[in-house]
Amino acid sequence: MLRAEKTSPWRSAYAFTVDGTPVTTFSSHWWRSGGRMTVDGREYRIGTRAFRSTYTLTDETGGAAGPGAVVATAERVARKRWTVTADGRSYEFRRASIWRSEQLLVEGGRTLGSVRRLSWWRGGAEAELPGLSLPVQLFVVAVVLSLWEQQSAAAGSGGS
């Protein structure tokens, strides 16, 4: 089980663990809607474009494709249905319902996994995303966390 827990109530920084073992940290910056993380000695950058509806995960360390190679892309984020393309496949996600923030990984109408909020007050997420590599799982959770932060910020400024 992949978990992301906030490291401070004042910052958008998260510690990621898999089955209780620390794997990386991620600090999102709301003004850029992106961030950086290190996984197994490799540096990854999460960035956004197109009005925050498209996110990319790039390998900054450089592997077979060289530094800056795009590892995964999330498109149409914040819509009811959105996709992640990685490892030569396309993965479909959808919101569980209009009343819940949970995001479901679906294939052919079957739910294969999910990303759900740990707590409304403390933030964080818990995810089961079978079939996705660890960097792509971390990317998906980071994208969902950024989405939730954007939605919370928009809701908080709605009365102004």
Buried (B, 14 or more C-beta within 10 A) or exposed (E): EBBBBBBEEEEBBBBBBBEEEEBBBBBBEEEEBBBBBBBEEBBBBBBBEEEBBBBBBBBEBEEEEEEEBEBBBBBEBBEEEBBBBBEEEEBBBBBBEEEEBBBBBBEEEEEBBBBBBBEEEEBBBBBEBEEBBBBBBBBBBBBBBBBBBBEBEEEEEEEE
